[in-house]
Amino acid sequence: MATPVKKKIRRSKEPCYFCVNMKEPDYKEIEVLSKYLSSKGRLVSRMRTGVCQKHQRRVTREVQRARVLAILPFAQRV
């Protein structure tokens, strides 16, 4: 029986957006937060976005805040 081959996920080569611009994610900045959401409204992994671990956790928290305050929708209509 052959061993399964793992898919290699490429990480974005660009540096973290928030580290470069010396900014912190904020729930009021919908344009910035929407870059880290998929078309269905789900959070995109940091492997795809190129955000560092510290800022990915903060983006997650700020998206949740914006959803509770009804600034961002929980899910997109299909």
C-alpha positions in Angstrom: 0.0 0.0 0.0 1.4 3.4 -1.0 1.8 6.1 1.6 -0.3 9.2 1.0 1.5 12.2 -0.4 1.0 15.4 1.6 0.1 18.5 -0.4 2.6 21.3 -0.1 1.0 24.6 0.8 2.8 27.6 -0.3 3.0 30.5 2.0 2.8 34.0 0.6 6.3 35.5 0.3 5.1 39.0 1.1 5.6 40.3 4.6 2.7 40.9 7.0 0.6 43.8 6.0 0.2 45.0 9.6 3.9 44.7 10.4 4.9 46.7 7.4 2.4 49.5 7.9 2.8 49.6 11.7 -1.0 49.3 12.1 -3.2 47.2 14.2 -6.4 45.5 12.9 -9.5 47.5 13.9 -13.2 46.4 13.8 -14.2 49.7 12.2 -12.0 49.3 9.1 -14.2 47.1 7.0 -12.2 47.4 3.8 -9.1 46.0 5.5 -10.9 43.2 7.3 -12.8 42.1 4.3 -9.5 41.3 2.5 -9.1 38.5 5.1 -12.6 37.0 4.4 -13.5 34.6 1.7 -16.3 35.1 -0.7 -18.6 33.1 1.6 -17.7 35.2 4.6 -15.3 32.8 6.3 -11.8 33.8 7.6 -8.9 32.9 5.3 -5.9 31.1 6.8 -2.7 33.0 7.4 -0.9 30.6 5.0 -2.9 32.2 2.2 -2.9 35.8 3.4 0.7 36.1 4.5 -0.3 37.7 7.9 1.9 36.8 10.9 0.5 34.7 13.7 0.1 37.6 16.1 -1.9 39.7 13.7 -3.9 36.7 12.4 -5.2 36.3 16.0 -6.1 40.0 16.2 -7.8 40.0 12.8 -9.9 37.0 14.0 -10.9 38.9 17.1 -11.7 42.1 15.3 -13.8 40.3 12.7 -15.8 38.7 15.5 -16.3 42.1 17.1 -17.5 43.5 13.8 -19.9 40.6 13.3 -21.4 41.0 16.8 -21.9 44.7 16.2 -23.6 43.9 12.8 -20.9 45.8 10.8 -19.9 42.6 9.0 -22.3 39.8 8.1 -21.9 36.3 9.6 -22.4 34.6 6.2 -22.8 35.9 2.7 -26.0 35.1 0.8 -25.5 32.7 -2.1 
